[in-house]
Amino acid sequence: MNIHDKITRVRSVLIISMYFRPEISGESTLAWNRAMIFHKIGFSVFVLCGFPSFPMGKVSDSKYKGKLFYVEKLEPFIVIRLRLIPITHTGLTNRFILFLNFIFITLLFMPQILKITGTIGITYARSPILFSAFIGFIYAKCTRSFFILEMPDLWPEELVHAKPSLSFIIMPVGKALAKLAYKLPHIIVTLSDLAINLISKKYHPKKPVYCLFAGVDTSEFPIRIKNNSRMELIKRQIFPSEFNNKFIVLHLGSIAKMQQLENLAYAAEKLKSENEIVIVIIGEGEEKHILKQLKTEMELENCYLLPSQPRDLIPVIISSVDVCTIMLSPEPIFQIVMPIKFYEYLASKKPMIGVCEGELAKIINSNGIGRTVTSANVAKLASDIKDFKNSPTMLQIMENNCVAVLKKFSLEKISSDLDQILKKECGYNS
């Protein structure tokens, strides 16, 4: 049986992703969404991942205590979990150690893993970035399955941005590894159209490259009444009681260098006289201490720094606010990025302010679902926030536009796109 025939007859997929739910990171949500779209087109789905420990490196659920290997069913998937070293998932060194740890343990337990999965038709590797190419290749070879490599971000380009002092080492070594990685799969998947162009121009892969948007499971984000959601969060003491009558601007997610969230702090300083406006930043990350310092130095009583919240509260939080922000570094490499929270804001019908450029800015502006500003223009960022506060009609129009745009990014649409890719590349029949 050749590989193409095998996919049609063996309707199962192994997704390799270091992060998976119930972790609250964008990576785990994206992996879940990938598992869902395979399920929607009729595949049995196995997920190979780590124990949930992001971002602090601690495994809190007692059912994993004392175990290196654990199999569980998260409907409708079979999830195979492996224990990682208990260190924080922050900083280049720690992440590199964790990536190597994940590679080693996936190979160590490979016989047991393949005994659980049985025959598989597709190996889909997506995380850890770049390293997953080599894990996926080995699994695909051993199972004689069709190998799909997803590159949600581009390495080594992002590493160079994070550690410019090491770019003279990272870039040449990273490029060599990337060129090799792109030779291994049958097809490559990425998350934006601009990413396809960048991969094609820089690495000239001989394999087909497709855009498959991250998408959003709309059933997880039912439309809620804003005031009801806000009161629920106040009762839970997540929001202070004074939020009841405020115009809330939200940033939700990781607090890292690429977000440049200090722009929100500077905007908050310019909005001090606007007593009804508050900026709320919810999340954790290695740059949070900078925000705390700015909040203290500039006496920002209108800027709130809150800890990360459980996954089941995310829809309630988003629905409780007035405007959501997406912050990205102006570095060219981030022009291809489409953060998972963009899709979640969209599903919740929330207008957005994007401090971003590239593909995300184009989508926001061309569809009338928000406004965008450049990273250096803090004055315009503050001005746009005031415009949103004073223009309820404009907000309503943007909310309506979100509903129309959402159809393009629902998991049903992404599932259909995946189905067409498999039919074209594998002769697969749904």
C-alpha positions as CSV (number, residue, x, y, z in Angstrom):
1,M,0.0,0.0,0.0
2,N,1.6,3.4,-1.0
3,I,1.3,6.4,1.2
4,H,-1.5,8.0,-0.8
5,D,-3.7,4.9,-0.7
6,K,-2.9,4.5,3.0
7,I,-4.4,7.9,3.9
8,T,-7.7,7.0,2.3
9,R,-7.8,3.6,4.0
10,V,-6.3,4.5,7.4
11,R,-8.2,7.5,8.6
12,S,-6.0,8.4,11.6
13,V,-3.5,11.2,12.3
14,L,-0.8,11.6,14.9
15,I,-0.4,15.3,15.9
16,I,2.9,16.1,17.5
17,S,2.8,19.3,19.6
18,M,4.6,19.9,22.8
19,Y,1.7,22.1,24.0
20,F,-1.9,21.0,24.2
21,R,-4.9,21.8,26.3
22,P,-5.7,22.4,29.1
23,E,-2.7,24.7,28.9
24,I,-3.8,28.3,28.2
25,S,-1.1,29.2,25.6
26,G,-1.9,30.1,22.0
27,E,0.2,27.2,21.0
28,S,-2.0,24.7,22.9
29,T,-5.2,26.3,21.5
30,L,-3.8,26.1,17.9
31,A,-2.9,22.4,18.4
32,W,-6.4,21.8,19.7
33,N,-7.9,23.5,16.7
34,R,-5.7,21.4,14.4
35,A,-7.0,18.2,16.1
36,M,-10.5,19.4,15.7
37,I,-10.3,20.0,12.0
38,F,-8.9,16.5,11.4
39,H,-11.8,15.2,13.5
40,K,-14.3,17.2,11.5
41,I,-13.2,15.5,8.2
42,G,-13.4,12.0,9.6
43,F,-10.0,11.2,11.1
44,S,-9.3,9.5,14.4
45,V,-6.9,11.8,16.2
46,F,-4.0,11.0,18.5
47,V,-2.0,13.8,20.1
48,L,1.5,13.5,21.4
49,C,2.4,16.3,23.8
50,G,3.8,17.2,27.2
51,F,2.1,17.2,30.6
52,P,0.3,20.5,31.0
53,S,2.9,22.7,32.7
54,F,3.0,26.0,30.7
55,P,4.2,28.6,31.7
56,M,5.7,27.9,35.1
57,G,6.9,24.3,34.5
58,K,4.8,22.9,37.3
59,V,2.3,20.0,36.8
60,S,-0.6,20.7,39.2
61,D,-3.1,18.0,38.3
62,S,-2.7,15.1,40.8
63,K,-3.5,12.5,38.1
64,Y,-0.1,13.0,36.5
65,K,1.8,12.8,39.8
66,G,4.8,10.4,39.7
67,K,4.3,9.5,36.0
68,L,6.5,10.0,33.0
69,F,4.0,8.7,30.5
70,Y,0.2,9.1,30.6
71,V,-2.6,8.3,28.1
72,E,-6.0,10.0,28.5
73,K,-9.1,10.6,26.4
74,L,-10.0,14.3,25.9
75,E,-13.1,13.8,23.7
76,P,-12.9,13.2,20.9
77,F,-9.1,12.7,21.0
78,I,-6.6,10.2,22.5
79,V,-3.9,12.3,24.2
80,I,-0.5,10.8,24.9
81,R,1.4,12.9,27.5
82,L,5.1,12.9,28.3
83,R,6.7,14.5,31.3
84,L,9.0,17.5,30.7
85,I,11.8,18.9,32.9
86,P,10.1,21.1,35.6
87,I,11.5,24.5,34.5
88,T,9.7,27.7,33.4
89,H,8.9,28.0,29.7
90,T,10.5,31.4,29.4
91,G,13.8,32.5,28.0
92,L,15.8,31.1,25.1
93,T,17.9,28.7,27.2
94,N,15.0,27.2,29.1
95,R,12.9,26.7,25.9
96,F,15.8,25.1,24.1
97,I,16.3,22.7,27.0
98,L,12.6,21.8,26.9
99,F,12.6,21.3,23.2
100,L,15.6,18.9,23.5
101,N,13.8,17.2,26.4
102,F,10.7,16.7,24.2
103,I,12.7,15.3,21.3
104,F,14.5,12.8,23.6
105,I,11.4,11.6,25.4
106,T,9.3,11.2,22.2
107,L,11.9,8.9,20.8
108,L,12.4,7.1,24.1
109,F,8.8,6.2,24.4
110,M,8.3,5.7,20.6
111,P,7.5,1.9,20.8
112,Q,4.8,2.4,23.4
113,I,3.4,5.4,21.5
114,L,3.1,3.5,18.3
115,K,1.5,0.5,20.1
116,I,-1.2,2.9,21.2
117,T,-1.8,4.6,17.9
118,G,-1.6,1.6,15.7
119,T,-1.4,2.2,12.0
120,I,-1.6,5.9,11.2
121,G,-2.1,7.6,7.8
122,I,-0.8,11.1,8.6
123,T,1.9,12.4,10.9
124,Y,1.3,16.1,11.6
125,A,4.2,17.8,13.4
126,R,3.9,21.4,14.6
127,S,5.7,22.1,17.9
128,P,8.4,22.6,19.1
129,I,9.2,24.8,16.1
130,L,11.8,23.4,13.7
131,F,12.7,20.5,16.0
132,S,9.3,19.0,15.2
133,A,10.4,18.5,11.7
134,F,12.9,15.9,12.8
135,I,10.6,14.1,15.3
136,G,7.8,14.1,12.7
137,F,10.1,12.7,10.0
138,I,11.2,9.8,12.2
139,Y,7.6,8.9,13.1
140,A,6.5,9.3,9.5
141,K,9.2,7.0,8.3
142,C,8.6,4.4,10.9
143,T,4.8,4.4,10.3
144,R,5.1,5.0,6.5
145,S,2.6,7.8,6.9
146,F,2.1,11.1,5.0
147,F,4.2,13.8,6.7
148,I,2.8,17.3,7.1
149,L,5.0,19.9,8.8
150,E,3.4,23.0,10.2
151,M,5.6,26.1,10.7
152,P,3.5,28.5,12.8
153,D,6.5,30.9,13.1
154,L,9.8,31.2,11.3
155,W,13.0,30.2,13.0
156,P,15.8,31.2,13.1
157,E,14.4,34.6,12.2
158,E,12.4,35.0,15.5
159,L,15.4,33.8,17.5
160,V,17.6,36.5,16.1
161,H,15.0,39.0,17.1
162,A,15.0,37.7,20.6
163,K,18.8,37.4,21.0
164,P,20.5,39.8,18.6
165,S,23.8,39.4,20.4
166,L,23.9,35.7,19.3
167,S,22.7,36.3,15.7
168,F,26.1,35.6,14.2
169,I,25.7,32.0,15.5
170,I,22.0,31.5,15.4
171,M,21.4,32.7,11.8
172,P,23.8,30.5,9.9
173,V,23.2,27.4,12.0
174,G,19.5,28.0,12.1
175,K,19.2,28.5,8.3
176,A,21.0,25.3,7.7
177,L,18.7,23.4,10.0
178,A,15.6,25.1,8.4
179,K,16.7,24.2,4.9
180,L,17.1,20.6,6.0
181,A,13.7,20.7,7.8
182,Y,11.9,21.9,4.7
183,K,13.1,18.9,2.8
184,L,11.7,16.3,5.1
185,P,7.8,16.6,4.9
186,H,5.5,15.8,2.0
187,I,3.9,19.2,2.4
188,I,4.4,22.3,4.5
189,V,1.6,24.3,6.3
190,T,1.9,27.8,7.6
191,L,-0.6,30.3,9.1
192,S,-0.6,33.2,6.7
193,D,-0.3,34.0,3.0
194,L,2.7,36.3,3.7
195,A,4.4,33.4,5.5
196,I,4.1,31.3,2.3
197,N,5.9,34.1,0.3
198,L,8.6,34.4,2.9
199,I,9.3,30.7,3.1
200,S,9.3,30.4,-0.7
201,K,11.7,33.3,-1.2
202,K,14.2,32.5,1.6
203,Y,14.3,28.7,1.5
204,H,13.0,27.6,-1.9
205,P,11.4,24.4,-0.6
206,K,10.6,21.9,-3.3
207,K,7.6,20.7,-1.4
208,P,4.1,22.5,-1.7
209,V,3.5,25.2,0.9
210,Y,-0.1,25.9,2.0
211,C,-1.8,28.5,4.2
212,L,-4.1,27.0,6.8
213,F,-5.4,29.7,9.1
214,A,-5.5,28.9,12.8
215,G,-9.2,29.5,13.0
216,V,-11.5,29.4,16.0
217,D,-14.0,27.0,17.4
218,T,-17.1,29.3,17.4
219,S,-18.9,27.0,19.8
220,E,-16.5,28.0,22.5
221,F,-17.3,31.7,22.1
222,P,-21.1,32.1,22.2
223,I,-22.2,35.7,22.1
224,R,-22.7,37.0,25.6
225,I,-24.2,40.1,27.1
226,K,-21.3,42.4,28.0
227,N,-22.7,43.7,31.2
228,N,-23.6,40.2,32.4
229,S,-20.1,39.0,31.7
230,R,-18.7,42.0,33.5
231,M,-20.8,41.4,36.6
232,E,-19.8,37.8,36.7
233,L,-16.1,38.7,36.7
234,I,-16.7,41.3,39.4
235,K,-18.5,38.7,41.6
236,R,-15.6,36.4,41.1
237,Q,-13.3,39.2,42.2
238,I,-11.3,39.0,39.0
239,F,-12.4,42.6,38.0
240,P,-12.7,45.3,40.6
241,S,-16.2,46.7,41.2
242,E,-15.4,50.1,39.6
243,F,-15.1,48.3,36.2
244,N,-18.9,48.2,36.1
245,N,-19.2,51.5,34.4
246,K,-15.8,51.8,32.6
247,F,-14.8,51.6,29.0
248,I,-12.4,48.7,29.0
249,V,-9.6,48.2,26.6
250,L,-8.1,44.6,26.9
251,H,-4.9,42.9,26.1
252,L,-5.0,39.2,26.7
253,G,-2.2,36.7,26.5
254,S,1.6,36.4,26.9
255,I,3.7,39.4,27.9
256,A,6.8,39.1,25.8
257,K,9.2,41.3,23.9
258,M,7.5,40.8,20.6
259,Q,4.3,42.3,22.0
260,Q,5.9,45.6,23.1
261,L,3.2,46.2,25.6
262,E,4.9,49.2,27.0
263,N,3.0,51.1,24.3
264,L,-0.2,50.4,26.2
265,A,1.4,51.8,29.3
266,Y,2.4,55.0,27.5
267,A,-1.1,55.3,26.0
268,A,-2.5,54.9,29.5
269,E,-0.4,57.9,30.6
270,K,-1.9,60.0,27.8
271,L,-5.4,58.9,28.9
272,K,-5.1,59.8,32.6
273,S,-7.7,62.6,32.2
274,E,-10.2,60.2,30.6
275,N,-11.7,58.9,33.9
276,E,-14.0,56.4,32.2
277,I,-11.3,54.5,30.3
278,V,-9.2,51.7,31.8
279,I,-6.6,49.5,30.1
280,V,-6.5,45.9,31.4
281,I,-3.6,43.6,30.6
282,I,-4.2,39.9,31.5
283,G,-1.4,37.4,31.2
284,E,2.1,36.4,32.3
285,G,5.5,36.6,30.7
286,E,9.1,37.6,31.0
287,E,8.4,41.3,30.2
288,K,5.7,41.8,32.9
289,H,8.2,43.3,35.3
290,I,8.7,46.2,32.9
291,L,5.0,47.0,32.9
292,K,4.9,46.9,36.7
293,Q,7.8,49.3,36.8
294,L,6.2,51.7,34.3
295,K,2.9,51.5,36.1
296,T,4.6,52.6,39.3
297,E,6.9,55.2,37.8
298,M,4.1,56.9,35.8
299,E,1.4,56.3,38.5
300,L,-1.0,54.6,36.1
301,E,-4.1,54.1,38.1
302,N,-6.0,53.5,34.8
303,C,-3.8,50.5,33.9
304,Y,-4.5,47.2,35.5
305,L,-2.1,44.2,35.4
306,L,-4.0,40.9,36.1
307,P,-2.7,37.3,36.3
308,S,-3.5,34.7,33.7
309,Q,-7.0,33.2,34.0
310,P,-8.3,29.7,33.3
311,R,-9.3,28.7,29.8
312,D,-13.0,28.5,30.5
313,L,-13.0,32.2,31.6
314,I,-11.5,33.5,28.4
315,P,-14.8,33.9,26.5
316,V,-16.3,35.6,29.5
317,I,-13.4,38.0,29.8
318,I,-13.4,38.9,26.1
319,S,-17.2,39.5,26.1
320,S,-17.0,41.8,29.1
321,V,-14.8,44.4,27.5
322,D,-15.4,47.1,24.8
323,V,-12.3,46.9,22.6
324,C,-9.4,44.4,22.3
325,T,-5.8,45.1,21.4
326,I,-3.3,43.0,19.4
327,M,0.3,44.2,19.9
328,L,3.2,43.0,17.7
329,S,6.7,44.2,17.2
330,P,7.3,46.2,14.0
331,E,10.2,43.9,13.0
332,P,9.5,42.5,9.5
333,I,9.4,38.9,10.7
334,F,6.3,39.6,12.7
335,Q,4.4,40.9,9.7
336,I,3.4,37.3,9.0
337,V,2.1,36.6,12.5
338,M,-1.6,35.9,13.1
339,P,-2.0,35.5,16.9
340,I,-4.7,33.1,18.1
341,K,-6.3,35.8,20.1
342,F,-7.2,37.6,16.9
343,Y,-9.6,34.8,16.0
344,E,-11.0,34.7,19.5
345,Y,-11.7,38.4,19.5
346,L,-13.4,38.0,16.1
347,A,-15.6,35.2,17.4
348,S,-16.6,37.4,20.3
349,K,-17.6,40.3,18.0
350,K,-15.0,42.7,19.5
351,P,-13.6,45.6,17.6
352,M,-9.8,45.7,17.7
353,I,-6.9,48.1,17.8
354,G,-3.9,46.5,16.2
355,V,-0.5,47.9,16.9
356,C,0.8,45.8,14.0
357,E,1.8,45.7,10.4
358,G,1.7,43.1,7.6
359,E,-1.1,40.6,7.0
360,L,-2.9,41.1,10.3
361,A,-3.1,44.9,9.7
362,K,-4.4,44.3,6.2
363,I,-7.2,42.0,7.5
364,I,-8.3,44.4,10.2
365,N,-8.4,47.5,8.0
366,S,-9.8,46.0,4.8
367,N,-12.7,44.3,6.7
368,G,-13.6,47.3,8.9
369,I,-13.2,45.4,12.2
370,G,-10.9,47.9,13.9
371,R,-8.1,50.3,13.4
372,T,-4.3,49.9,13.3
373,V,-1.4,52.1,14.3
374,T,2.3,51.8,14.1
375,S,4.3,50.9,17.1
376,A,6.0,54.2,17.6
377,N,2.7,56.3,17.4
378,V,1.5,56.2,21.0
379,A,-0.4,59.5,20.5
380,K,-2.5,57.9,17.8
381,L,-3.1,54.8,19.9
382,A,-4.4,56.9,22.7
383,S,-6.5,59.0,20.3
384,D,-8.0,55.9,18.7
385,I,-9.0,54.6,22.1
386,K,-10.8,57.9,22.8
387,D,-12.5,57.7,19.4
388,F,-13.8,54.2,20.1
389,K,-15.1,55.3,23.5
390,N,-16.9,58.3,22.0
391,S,-18.3,56.5,18.9
392,P,-20.8,53.7,19.9
393,T,-22.2,53.7,16.3
394,M,-18.7,53.0,14.9
395,L,-18.2,50.1,17.4
396,Q,-21.6,48.6,16.4
397,I,-20.6,48.7,12.7
398,M,-17.3,47.0,13.5
399,E,-19.1,44.3,15.6
400,N,-21.4,43.6,12.7
401,N,-18.4,43.3,10.4
402,C,-16.8,40.8,12.7
403,V,-19.7,38.5,12.2
404,A,-19.2,38.6,8.4
405,V,-15.5,38.1,8.5
406,L,-15.7,35.2,11.0
407,K,-17.1,32.8,8.3
408,K,-13.6,32.8,6.7
409,F,-11.9,31.7,9.9
410,S,-14.3,29.2,11.5
411,L,-13.1,25.7,12.0
412,E,-15.7,24.5,9.6
413,K,-14.1,26.6,6.8
414,I,-10.6,25.6,7.9
415,S,-11.7,21.9,7.9
416,S,-12.9,22.3,4.3
417,D,-9.6,23.9,3.3
418,L,-7.7,21.0,4.8
419,D,-10.0,18.5,3.1
420,Q,-9.2,20.1,-0.3
421,I,-5.4,20.1,0.4
422,L,-5.5,16.4,1.2
423,K,-7.5,15.6,-1.9
424,K,-5.1,17.5,-4.1
425,E,-1.8,16.2,-2.6
426,C,-2.8,12.7,-1.6
427,G,-5.7,11.7,-3.8
428,Y,-7.6,11.4,-0.5
429,N,-11.4,11.1,-0.7
430,S,-13.5,12.3,2.2
